[in-house]
Amino acid sequence: MSVEEIYETEKRNEDNLFDIHFHLEGSFWRAYEWSAYLSRNFPSDLKDDERLNPMKKTTKNCEEGYVQVGLQLPSFDKYFPNVTDNEEIFEMNSKHITIHAESFFKGEDLSDYETILNEWKSTIKLSSKEKKKYKEIKIESNIKPTLDSLLKEIIRYPIESKNLIESLRFLSHIRDMAIKITE
């Protein structure tokens, strides 16, 4: 799923303000942006350090970063107690899970969700790995690539340790570099 698609699914209105969307990536279910915020703050008996851990990532198309949380299917009952058995609240297909969580956030005013999300995102720092990746993205966007640099980047890419989404993003990046070389 591209960053643009993530942003599109995370745009909200009154009807879907409290929906939490998880997308299957490898063996993990990931929620992004507003869904990640709702997942992290879902009412439960968990202490703050036991809740889902948000990660901030960057891509060439989203330099300010996006936030995600992830978990495996057996963990849903821990983070979302009494939800997976309720068919009115929990919808699942092979690639997508939706939790209709409005009843769990009763009394909370989240109508200005964009401001709440941006304030929350500003508190999440990029990991050192993501900071390095961000710097590389900034440098690469300012320099016209060469065929030699493209080949080196392909050779250095650790594809064996990457999931399908990360590999597709890399392939997209390589395609963009190849286009710049041929211009």
C-alpha positions in Angstrom: 0.0 0.0 0.0 1.5 3.3 -1.0 1.6 6.4 1.3 -0.9 8.1 -0.9 -3.3 5.2 -0.5 -2.8 5.2 3.3 -3.6 8.9 3.5 -6.7 8.4 1.4 -8.0 5.6 3.7 -7.3 7.7 6.7 -9.3 10.7 5.6 -12.3 10.9 8.0 -15.7 12.4 8.4 -18.5 12.0 11.1 -19.5 8.5 9.7 -16.0 6.9 10.0 -14.2 9.0 12.6 -13.9 6.1 15.0 -13.1 3.3 12.5 -9.7 1.6 12.9 -8.3 0.1 9.8 -5.6 -2.6 9.8 -3.9 -3.7 6.6 -2.1 -7.1 6.2 1.6 -6.8 5.5 3.4 -10.1 5.7 2.4 -11.6 9.0 1.6 -8.2 10.6 -1.6 -6.2 10.6 -0.6 -2.5 10.4 -2.7 0.6 11.2 -1.6 4.0 9.9 -2.1 7.6 10.9 -5.5 8.2 12.5 -6.1 4.4 12.8 -2.7 4.1 14.6 -3.7 6.9 17.0 -7.0 5.3 17.8 -5.3 1.9 18.2 -2.7 3.3 20.6 -5.4 5.1 22.7 -8.0 2.4 22.6 -9.7 2.2 26.0 -8.3 -0.8 27.9 -6.6 -1.8 31.2 -3.2 -1.7 29.6 -0.6 0.6 31.0 0.9 3.2 28.7 4.1 1.2 28.2 2.0 -1.9 27.3 0.1 -0.3 24.5 0.9 -0.6 20.8 4.2 1.1 20.1 4.0 3.7 17.3 6.7 4.0 14.7 7.3 7.0 12.5 8.6 6.3 9.0 9.5 8.5 6.0 9.4 8.0 2.3 10.4 10.1 -0.6 6.7 10.9 -1.2 6.0 11.7 2.5 9.1 13.5 3.9 7.2 14.7 7.1 6.7 11.1 7.9 3.8 8.8 8.7 3.0 6.9 11.8 2.1 3.2 12.1 1.5 0.5 14.6 1.5 -3.2 14.0 0.5 -6.5 15.6 -0.1 -10.1 14.7 -3.6 -11.5 14.7 -3.3 -13.5 18.0 -2.5 -10.2 19.8 -5.8 -8.5 18.9 -7.6 -9.8 22.0 -4.9 -8.3 24.2 -5.1 -4.8 22.7 -8.8 -4.8 21.8 -10.5 -6.9 24.5 -14.0 -8.2 23.7 -13.9 -6.9 20.1 -12.9 -9.8 17.8 -16.0 -11.8 18.8 -18.5 -9.0 18.0 -19.4 -9.1 14.3 -21.0 -5.7 14.5 -17.7 -4.1 15.6 -15.1 -6.3 14.1 -15.0 -6.8 10.3 -12.2 -8.9 8.7 -11.3 -10.2 5.3 -8.1 -11.6 4.0 -6.2 -8.2 3.7 -8.2 -5.8 5.8 -9.6 -5.5 9.3 -12.0 -2.7 10.4 -12.9 -2.1 14.1 -15.9 0.2 14.5 -14.8 1.7 17.8 -17.2 4.6 18.3 -18.8 3.0 21.4 -15.4 2.7 23.0 -14.6 6.4 22.7 -17.9 7.7 24.0 -17.7 11.2 25.4 -14.4 12.1 23.7 -14.4 15.0 21.3 -12.2 13.9 18.4 -14.0 16.0 15.7 -10.8 18.0 15.1 -8.9 14.8 14.4 -6.4 16.3 12.0 -5.0 18.7 14.7 -5.0 15.9 17.3 -3.2 13.6 14.9 -0.6 16.2 13.9 0.1 17.0 17.6 0.5 13.3 18.4 2.7 12.7 15.4 5.0 15.6 16.4 5.7 13.8 19.7 6.9 10.6 17.9 10.5 10.8 16.8 12.1 9.0 13.9 14.3 6.1 14.8 18.0 6.5 14.0 17.5 4.1 11.1 14.7 6.3 9.8 16.7 9.5 10.3 19.5 8.0 8.1 17.0 6.9 5.5 15.4 10.4 5.6 18.9 12.0 5.0 19.5 9.7 2.1 16.1 10.5 0.6 16.9 14.3 0.8 20.4 13.8 -0.7 19.1 11.6 -3.5 16.3 14.0 -4.4 18.8 16.8 -5.1 21.4 14.8 -7.1 20.8 13.4 -10.5 21.5 9.6 -10.2 24.0 7.8 -12.4 23.7 4.2 -13.7 26.6 3.3 -11.4 24.9 4.7 -8.3 21.7 2.9 -9.3 23.5 -0.4 -9.6 25.3 0.1 -6.2 22.0 0.9 -4.5 20.4 -2.3 -5.9 23.4 -4.4 -4.8 23.3 -2.9 -1.3 19.6 -3.4 -0.7 19.0 -6.2 1.8 16.0 -7.7 0.1 16.1 -10.9 2.2 15.3 -9.0 5.3 12.5 -6.8 3.8 8.8 -7.4 3.6 6.8 -7.2 0.4 5.7 -3.6 0.9 9.3 -2.4 1.6 10.5 -4.2 -1.4 7.8 -2.7 -3.6 8.7 0.8 -2.3 12.3 0.1 -3.2 11.4 -1.1 -6.6 9.4 2.1 -7.1 12.4 4.2 -5.9 14.6 2.3 -8.4 12.2 3.0 -11.2 12.1 6.7 -10.3 15.9 6.8 -10.4 16.0 5.0 -13.7 13.6 7.6 -15.1 15.9 10.4 -13.9 18.9 8.8 -15.5 17.2 8.6 -18.9 15.9 12.2 -18.8 
